[in-house]
Amino acid sequence: MATFTYFPDIAPGHPRATITAFERDYAARRRQARLWWAIGTAIFLTLFMWTSWLGDFFKVTQVTLPDGSRDWRWIIPAGLPRLGEYVEKMIPVLRWETLGADLAEWFWRWKTWAALLLETVLIAFMATVFGVVGGLLLSFPASRNLAPNRAILWITRRYLEIARTVPELVFALIFVFCFSVGPLAGVLAIGLHTAGALGKLYSEANENIDMRPLDGVKAAGGTWFDQIRYGVVPQVLPNVISYTLLRFEINVRASSIIGYVGAGGLGQEFRTAMSLQEYTDLSALFVIILVTVTVIDYGSERLRHRIIGLGERA
């Protein structure tokens, strides 16, 4: 460890005195940084242990041993074998000699699942469109550097917070109650939540723009809407495209779940398979969703790169 020496007989204006003062201040700041690091680490570990305790990570429960007796065990090592057993039940029997027949048996409801998958993707698409329109329009008055006044800023931000705070499943339950079961409830539920989430992301992008183009439009006599159209949108368009494509991928997954409460899509099949303990059907549905999301992710990445010109530069 480096040591610092102080020379009291050196004049204040001497270069050595300046260096010594710098080293003394640096050492003091290092001690302060170490102190705050230690305090932050202690707070983090306290919160981590407290959360672990609340989450039953240290819970002890009774388990049945192989000989039929009961004993107390820590819940995590006691539950991991159950997880392995569940995953094992989901794995279908596939043999090379009868691979075609085994795959046909695994995806025995493929026609129904294909129709529901198309419905799931369309729900996600329509919900994303509604969410993009609502989130983009509300992102401008929700930005601190663009809001016409503080009242509109406060109201818009509170609305976006409510829209993205309430889970899609809760919105789906409400809309199923209002409009009965079907895709409409799913579109409205995901679209409302998407508007809140994208509105937040868009507004943050708006707050990082260069304000000089807006000043130029304003100096030329442009209105607030002209400033948004010609000064803001061209700057944030790449971020808008990126966030939109990411949200569409998220909405595909969400639309496959909200059907669990009757809002259309593959969710009803998940519910049926879990209720009837059709484990191989569950794995087939998981594979379908995984492939769909992978294809959408790849296509979204290629589209985003093509729009922003990254593919041409590469």
C-alpha positions, 0 to 999 in steps of 0.5 A: 500500500502506498504511503504519503508523507507530509512536509510541514516546512514546505511553503504553501505555494511550493509544487511539493506542497500541492502534490502532498495536499492532493495525495492527502485529499485523495486518501481521504476520498478513498477512505470515504469511498470504502466506507460507503462501499461497506455500508452499501454492501451491508445494506444489500446483504441485509435486504438479500437475507431478509428477502430470502427469508420472506421467500421461504428459501430457509423453510424446512418442510416434511418430506416422504422418504423412500422407505415411507417414513416422514422427516424434516428437510430443507425445502430447496433440496427437497423440492428439486427432485420433484422438479426433475420428476415434472420435467421427466414427465414432459419429455416425450418418448421418441425412437428413431425407428418410429420417429414420425409416428412419435412426433405425430403422437406428440403434436397430435393436436397440431391443427388446433394448436396452429389455429390458436397460435395464429390467433395468439400472434394476431392478438400480439400484433393488434395489441402492439399496434394499439400500444405503439399508437397510445404510447407514442402519442402520450410519450411527448406530453410525458417528457419533461423537456417537451410537456406543454405544462406541469399539469399535463406532464403529471397527469400523463405520467400517472396514467402511464404508470397505472397502465403498466403497473396493472398486470395483463392478466388483471386487465384480461379478467376485467375485459373478459367480464366486460366483453365476454371471452375471446380475443378482444379481451386479450387485445385490449388487455395487452394493448393497454399494458403495452401503451404504458410500458412503451410510453415510459420508454419513448419518453425517456428517449425523448428526454435525451434528444438534442433540443437545438432542432426544436429551437430552430423549428420554433424560431421559424414559427412552428407550433408545438406539434411541428416541433414534435414532428420535425425536431423530435420524431427523426431523432427518436425513430431508431429507438422507437423501432427497436422498442416496438419490435422488442415489445412485439416479441414480449406480447407474443409470450403474453398473449399465449398466457392470458388465454388462461383466463379466457382471453384467446390464444394458446393459453386455454390449451395450457390450462387444459393440459395442466388441469388434465396433467397432459405433460407431453402436451405441455412440452409440445406447447412450450416448443411451439411458443419457443420456435415462434418467439425465436423466429419473431426475434430473428425477423425483428432483428433483421428488420431493425437492422435493415431500417436503421441501415446497420445491415448495409454497413456490415 
